[in-house]
């Protein structure tokens, strides 16, 4: 195929589309869920430390205020 034929093929495919189908939405949802799961697993080991640090900061600030 020549480049002009490829360009024409792509244009006809894009211009003939009326919107995403359910399959495309499911694929996008799958990708988003996968990214969220990977991020959750990656952050899982850092979360307890983060919450402990926040708790210590709040406790320290409250004790300085006399609470």
Secondary structure, 3 states (H helix, E strand, C coil): CCHHHHHHHHHHHHHCCCCCCHHHHHHHHHHHHHHHHHHHHHHHHHHHHHHHHHHHHHHHHHHHCCC
